[in-house]
Amino acid sequence: MVAIKLWNFLKGYVIIKIEGLSIEKFLNLIMVNDVYIWDIERKNYTTIVAKVSLKGFKEIVSFAKKTNCRVSVISKRGLPFVISRLKRRKSLVFGAAISLILIYAFSTFIWEINIETVNNVNEKVVLEKLSHFGLKPGVSKFAIDVNKIETEFLLQNNDISWIGINIKGTNAFVKVVGKTKPQEVLSKDEPCNIIAKKDGIIYKMTVLEGEAVKKVGDTVKAGDIIVTGIIEKPGLETRFVHADGQIIARTWYEVYADAELKKEVFERTNNKITVTKIIFGNNTITISPKKVDFKNFEKEEKEIISKNFPVRIIKEVYYETKPKTIVLSKEEAKNIAFEKALKELEKVLGPQSKIVNKKESYVIIQDKILRANITAEVLEEIGMKEKISYIGGEH
């Protein structure tokens, strides 16, 4: 069946409509004379639609006259008609051929490098170093040895723990992870106090050095001294030490987040139109299968060829969208809002913080928005070392 369809396409065929009162007589003549006709569909008592080869079409015209039937062409299909149309649009064919050649040629180059960094690695510095190793916009993909670049990059950058390079299409995706630097602390020889970095109630204290001026259960405000590094005893010389210890306190956070109960969104349909633009200086060739006439659409634009290259190729994809109203139940809105609020809370908490109590509440604003509120009681380290400034000769 597939072979027959392919043959019919290569040879060309027409879809015809036959009208008349002698349809059966007309079909009998066709069968007697071995004219191949297929996909016959009767529309009504006097009308049928069918497909016939170009050679067969010439023969059945005479049969139609003999049986007083009228034959009309609905459409022409197949390779001969495609070639005929293309011959009349030589400039379009030439432009399309040039475009395909250019697209293929330029797709063998890397035109964009996407950098993702972790642990405060400078993206611009990474880009400059990659360029030094040969990975830069405009370089051929076949000239890039990814494993070699990754190895050399690590050998020459001691502050980098890992680098991964992935080539996809005309893009290079690079992820660089810097080595974790130890938190900067004061030297053990430097006198300091331990102060509160935020408000709270002291839950647990472990003092290793220095003298506590607060105790468990005390309320402290940000900046209050909890452990002092100045040791004063009656009859003894004042000593300045490096206060050390752990201060765990109860702290409180309040966060909120909103969820819309009813909103209009635009969803993509299955319809899209892709437009390719080839730009030579001030000249632009636009290749599009049809006019973009969507009432609502989303446009995605991708520059295949860099702006710094003499020839630019821009691919535009227009996705048709249709408005849709989404109505959430109160429970659905609550789940969304509280999930968002919890994520906001996690952003402000430290890695060692522990939530010990949590209260949730919500309000509905003007029947449009549900606002979720979370008040959390947290156990966390609030101690922070602060250097003591003093004149060495006075103690």
C-alpha positions as CSV (number, residue, x, y, z in Angstrom):
1,M,0.0,0.0,0.0
2,V,2.8,2.4,0.9
3,A,4.6,1.6,-2.4
4,I,1.4,2.3,-4.4
5,K,0.9,5.7,-2.7
6,L,4.5,6.6,-3.3
7,W,4.2,5.6,-7.0
8,N,1.0,7.7,-7.4
9,F,2.8,10.7,-5.8
10,L,5.8,10.4,-8.1
11,K,3.6,10.0,-11.2
12,G,1.1,12.6,-10.1
13,Y,-2.7,12.3,-9.8
14,V,-5.8,14.5,-9.6
15,I,-8.8,14.4,-7.3
16,I,-11.9,14.8,-9.5
17,K,-15.6,15.2,-9.1
18,I,-18.0,13.5,-11.6
19,E,-21.6,14.7,-11.8
20,G,-24.4,13.2,-13.9
21,L,-27.4,10.9,-14.0
22,S,-25.4,8.0,-15.6
23,I,-22.7,7.6,-13.0
24,E,-23.0,3.8,-13.0
25,K,-22.6,3.7,-16.8
26,F,-19.6,6.0,-16.6
27,L,-17.9,3.7,-14.0
28,N,-18.6,0.6,-16.1
29,L,-16.9,2.2,-19.1
30,I,-13.9,3.0,-17.0
31,M,-13.6,-0.6,-15.7
32,V,-14.1,-2.2,-19.1
33,N,-11.3,0.0,-20.5
34,D,-8.9,-0.8,-17.5
35,V,-8.6,2.8,-16.3
36,Y,-7.3,2.8,-12.8
37,I,-9.5,4.9,-10.5
38,W,-9.4,4.7,-6.7
39,D,-10.8,6.1,-3.4
40,I,-14.2,6.5,-5.0
41,E,-16.7,8.2,-2.6
42,R,-20.3,8.8,-3.5
43,K,-21.5,12.2,-2.3
44,N,-25.1,11.8,-3.4
45,Y,-27.1,10.1,-6.1
46,T,-25.6,12.1,-8.9
47,T,-22.1,12.9,-7.6
48,I,-19.0,11.0,-6.8
49,V,-15.4,12.0,-5.9
50,A,-12.4,9.9,-6.8
51,K,-8.7,9.9,-7.6
52,V,-7.2,9.1,-11.0
53,S,-3.7,9.2,-12.5
54,L,-2.8,11.9,-15.1
55,K,-2.9,9.3,-17.9
56,G,-6.2,8.0,-16.7
57,F,-7.7,11.5,-16.5
58,K,-7.1,12.1,-20.2
59,E,-9.0,8.9,-21.0
60,I,-12.0,9.4,-18.8
61,V,-12.8,12.8,-20.2
62,S,-14.1,11.1,-23.4
63,F,-16.1,8.6,-21.3
64,A,-17.8,11.4,-19.5
65,K,-18.9,13.0,-22.8
66,K,-20.4,9.6,-23.9
67,T,-22.4,9.3,-20.7
68,N,-23.4,13.0,-20.4
69,C,-21.4,13.3,-17.2
70,R,-19.4,16.4,-16.2
71,V,-15.9,16.0,-14.8
72,S,-14.2,18.7,-12.8
73,V,-10.8,18.8,-11.0
74,I,-10.9,19.5,-7.3
75,S,-7.1,19.4,-6.7
76,K,-3.8,18.3,-8.3
77,R,-1.5,16.2,-6.2
78,G,2.0,14.7,-6.7
79,L,5.6,15.5,-7.6
80,P,4.9,16.8,-11.2
81,F,2.7,19.6,-9.8
82,V,5.1,20.4,-7.0
83,I,7.9,20.8,-9.6
84,S,5.6,22.9,-11.8
85,R,4.8,25.3,-8.9
86,L,8.5,25.5,-7.9
87,K,9.5,26.4,-11.5
88,R,7.2,29.4,-11.3
89,R,8.9,30.5,-8.0
90,K,12.6,30.1,-8.8
91,S,13.7,32.9,-6.5
92,L,12.0,31.3,-3.5
93,V,13.5,27.9,-4.3
94,F,16.9,29.4,-4.7
95,G,16.5,31.3,-1.4
96,A,15.3,28.2,0.4
97,A,18.2,26.2,-1.0
98,I,20.7,28.8,0.1
99,S,19.1,29.0,3.5
100,L,19.3,25.2,4.0
101,I,23.0,25.3,3.0
102,L,23.8,28.2,5.3
103,I,21.8,26.7,8.2
104,Y,23.7,23.4,7.8
105,A,27.1,25.1,7.5
106,F,26.5,27.4,10.5
107,S,25.1,24.6,12.6
108,T,28.6,23.1,12.7
109,F,29.9,26.1,14.7
110,I,29.4,27.1,18.3
111,W,27.7,30.5,18.5
112,E,26.6,30.8,22.1
113,I,28.3,29.8,25.4
114,N,26.0,29.5,28.5
115,I,27.9,29.7,31.8
116,E,26.5,28.4,35.1
117,T,28.6,28.9,38.2
118,V,28.5,27.7,41.8
119,N,30.3,29.0,44.9
120,N,31.0,32.6,43.7
121,V,32.8,31.8,40.5
122,N,33.1,34.8,38.2
123,E,31.3,34.1,34.9
124,K,33.3,36.6,32.9
125,V,36.6,35.2,34.1
126,V,35.4,31.7,33.2
127,L,34.4,32.9,29.7
128,E,37.8,34.5,29.2
129,K,39.7,31.4,30.3
130,L,37.6,29.2,28.0
131,S,38.4,31.4,25.1
132,H,42.1,31.0,25.9
133,F,41.6,27.2,25.6
134,G,39.8,27.6,22.3
135,L,36.1,27.4,23.3
136,K,34.5,30.7,22.1
137,P,31.7,31.8,19.7
138,G,32.4,31.1,16.1
139,V,34.7,28.1,16.6
140,S,33.9,24.8,14.8
141,K,32.5,22.1,16.9
142,F,34.9,19.6,15.2
143,A,37.9,21.6,16.5
144,I,36.8,21.3,20.2
145,D,38.2,18.6,22.4
146,V,35.9,18.8,25.4
147,N,37.9,16.4,27.6
148,K,41.2,18.2,27.0
149,I,39.7,21.6,27.8
150,E,38.1,20.4,31.0
151,T,41.4,18.8,32.1
152,E,43.5,21.9,31.3
153,F,41.0,24.2,32.9
154,L,41.2,22.3,36.2
155,L,45.0,22.0,36.2
156,Q,45.4,25.8,35.7
157,N,42.7,26.9,38.2
158,N,43.3,25.7,41.7
159,D,40.1,27.4,43.0
160,I,37.9,25.2,40.8
161,S,36.7,21.8,42.0
162,W,34.8,20.7,38.8
163,I,33.9,21.8,35.3
164,G,31.5,20.2,32.8
165,I,31.1,21.1,29.2
166,N,28.2,19.9,27.1
167,I,27.7,20.8,23.4
168,K,24.1,20.9,22.2
169,G,23.4,22.2,18.7
170,T,25.1,25.5,18.3
171,N,25.3,26.1,22.1
172,A,27.9,25.1,24.6
173,F,26.6,24.7,28.2
174,V,29.3,25.0,30.8
175,K,28.9,24.5,34.6
176,V,31.8,25.4,36.9
177,V,31.9,24.6,40.6
178,G,34.3,26.6,42.8
179,K,36.0,25.1,45.8
180,T,34.3,25.8,49.1
181,K,36.3,28.4,51.0
182,P,36.4,28.1,54.8
183,Q,34.4,30.8,56.6
184,E,36.7,33.7,57.6
185,V,37.2,33.7,61.3
186,L,39.2,35.8,63.7
187,S,42.6,34.5,64.7
188,K,42.6,32.8,68.1
189,D,45.0,35.5,69.2
190,E,42.6,38.3,68.5
191,P,40.4,39.3,71.4
192,C,36.6,39.3,70.7
193,N,33.2,39.1,72.1
194,I,30.3,36.9,71.1
195,I,27.3,39.1,70.3
196,A,23.7,38.3,69.1
197,K,23.3,38.6,65.4
198,K,19.5,38.7,65.8
199,D,16.7,38.9,68.4
200,G,15.8,35.8,70.4
201,I,15.6,33.9,73.7
202,I,18.7,31.9,74.7
203,Y,17.8,28.2,74.6
204,K,21.3,26.7,75.1
205,M,24.8,28.0,75.8
206,T,28.2,26.4,75.6
207,V,31.0,28.8,76.6
208,L,34.5,27.5,75.8
209,E,36.4,30.8,76.4
210,G,35.4,34.1,77.8
211,E,32.8,35.1,80.4
212,A,29.0,34.8,79.9
213,V,27.0,37.9,80.6
214,K,23.7,36.3,79.6
215,K,22.2,33.1,80.7
216,V,19.7,30.5,79.3
217,G,16.2,32.0,79.2
218,D,17.4,35.6,78.7
219,T,16.0,37.7,75.9
220,V,18.6,39.3,73.7
221,K,18.5,41.8,70.9
222,A,20.7,42.0,67.8
223,G,24.1,43.4,68.9
224,D,23.8,42.5,72.6
225,I,27.0,41.0,74.1
226,I,26.4,37.4,75.2
227,V,29.9,36.3,76.0
228,T,32.6,38.9,76.7
229,G,36.2,38.6,75.9
230,I,37.2,41.1,78.6
231,I,37.9,39.3,81.9
232,E,37.9,41.5,85.0
233,K,38.5,40.1,88.4
234,P,39.0,42.0,91.7
235,G,42.7,42.3,92.4
236,L,43.7,40.8,89.1
237,E,44.9,42.4,85.9
238,T,42.3,42.7,83.2
239,R,42.6,40.1,80.5
240,F,41.5,40.2,76.8
241,V,40.7,36.8,75.4
242,H,39.2,35.3,72.2
243,A,35.6,34.5,73.3
244,D,34.5,31.1,71.9
245,G,31.3,29.0,72.3
246,Q,27.9,28.1,70.8
247,I,24.8,30.1,71.4
248,I,21.5,28.5,70.4
249,A,18.4,30.6,70.7
250,R,14.7,30.6,70.0
251,T,13.9,33.0,67.1
252,W,10.7,33.8,65.3
253,Y,10.0,34.3,61.6
254,E,6.8,35.4,59.8
255,V,6.3,35.0,56.1
256,Y,3.4,35.1,53.7
257,A,2.5,34.2,50.2
258,D,-0.4,34.7,47.9
259,A,-2.4,32.5,45.5
260,E,-5.0,33.8,43.0
261,L,-8.4,32.1,43.3
262,K,-9.4,33.1,39.8
263,K,-7.1,34.2,37.0
264,E,-6.9,34.2,33.2
265,V,-4.0,32.4,31.6
266,F,-3.1,31.9,28.0
267,E,-2.5,28.3,26.9
268,R,-0.7,27.2,23.7
269,T,-2.7,25.3,21.1
270,N,-1.2,22.8,18.7
271,N,-0.8,25.5,16.1
272,K,2.5,27.2,15.4
273,I,4.3,28.9,12.6
274,T,8.1,29.0,12.2
275,V,9.6,32.0,10.4
276,T,13.3,32.0,9.4
277,K,15.0,35.3,8.6
278,I,18.4,35.5,6.9
279,I,20.0,38.9,7.2
280,F,22.8,40.1,4.9
281,G,23.7,43.6,6.0
282,N,20.6,45.7,5.4
283,N,18.9,42.9,3.3
284,T,16.5,40.4,4.9
285,I,15.1,37.2,3.4
286,T,12.1,36.0,5.2
287,I,11.0,32.3,4.8
288,S,7.6,31.5,6.2
289,P,5.0,28.8,5.2
290,K,2.2,31.3,5.7
291,K,1.2,34.6,7.3
292,V,1.1,34.8,11.1
293,D,-2.5,35.7,11.7
294,F,-3.0,34.3,15.2
295,K,-5.1,36.6,17.4
296,N,-3.0,35.7,20.5
297,F,0.4,34.2,20.4
298,E,3.7,33.7,22.2
299,K,6.9,34.4,20.3
300,E,10.2,32.6,20.8
301,E,13.2,34.0,19.0
302,K,16.5,32.3,18.7
303,E,19.5,33.8,16.9
304,I,21.3,30.9,15.3
305,I,24.1,33.0,14.0
306,S,25.9,35.5,16.2
307,K,25.4,39.2,15.7
308,N,29.1,39.6,15.2
309,F,29.0,37.3,12.1
310,P,28.4,38.9,8.6
311,V,25.4,36.7,8.0
312,R,22.7,36.5,10.7
313,I,20.0,33.8,10.8
314,I,17.1,34.3,13.2
315,K,14.5,31.6,13.9
316,E,11.1,32.9,15.1
317,V,8.5,30.5,16.4
318,Y,4.9,31.8,16.8
319,Y,2.8,29.7,19.1
320,E,-1.0,30.3,19.0
321,T,-2.5,30.8,22.4
322,K,-6.1,30.9,23.7
323,P,-7.3,32.5,26.9
324,K,-8.5,30.2,29.7
325,T,-9.9,31.1,33.0
326,I,-8.6,29.0,35.9
327,V,-10.7,28.8,39.1
328,L,-9.1,27.3,42.2
329,S,-10.9,25.8,45.1
330,K,-10.1,27.2,48.5
331,E,-8.2,24.0,49.4
332,E,-6.1,24.2,46.1
333,A,-5.3,27.8,46.7
334,K,-4.3,27.1,50.3
335,N,-2.0,24.3,49.3
336,I,-0.3,26.5,46.7
337,A,0.0,29.6,49.0
338,F,1.4,27.6,52.0
339,E,3.9,25.8,49.8
340,K,5.1,29.2,48.4
341,A,5.3,30.6,52.0
342,L,7.3,27.6,53.2
343,K,9.8,28.1,50.4
344,E,10.2,31.7,51.4
345,L,10.8,30.7,55.0
346,E,13.5,28.1,53.9
347,K,15.3,30.9,52.0
348,V,15.9,32.9,55.2
349,L,16.8,30.0,57.5
350,G,20.4,28.8,57.9
351,P,21.4,25.2,57.1
352,Q,21.5,24.2,60.8
353,S,18.3,25.9,61.8
354,K,15.5,23.7,63.1
355,I,11.8,24.6,63.0
356,V,10.2,23.5,66.4
357,N,6.8,25.1,66.1
358,K,4.8,26.5,63.2
359,K,1.4,28.3,63.1
360,E,-0.5,28.7,59.9
361,S,-3.3,31.0,59.0
362,Y,-4.9,32.6,55.9
363,V,-7.2,35.3,54.8
364,I,-9.1,35.9,51.6
365,I,-8.7,39.3,50.1
366,Q,-11.6,40.7,48.0
367,D,-12.6,37.2,46.9
368,K,-9.6,37.2,44.5
369,I,-6.5,36.3,46.5
370,L,-5.8,33.8,49.3
371,R,-3.0,35.0,51.5
372,A,-1.2,32.3,53.6
373,N,0.7,33.3,56.7
374,I,3.3,31.2,58.5
375,T,4.7,32.1,61.9
376,A,7.6,29.8,62.8
377,E,9.6,29.3,66.0
378,V,13.1,28.2,65.2
379,L,16.1,27.0,67.1
380,E,19.3,28.4,65.6
381,E,22.8,29.6,66.2
382,I,22.8,33.4,66.8
383,G,26.3,33.9,68.1
384,M,28.6,36.1,66.1
385,K,32.2,37.1,67.0
386,E,33.0,40.8,67.1
387,K,36.6,42.0,67.5
388,I,37.5,44.0,70.6
389,S,39.3,47.2,69.9
390,Y,41.7,48.2,72.7
391,I,45.1,49.9,73.2
392,G,47.6,47.1,74.0
393,G,49.6,49.0,76.6
394,E,46.7,49.8,78.9
395,H,45.8,46.4,80.3
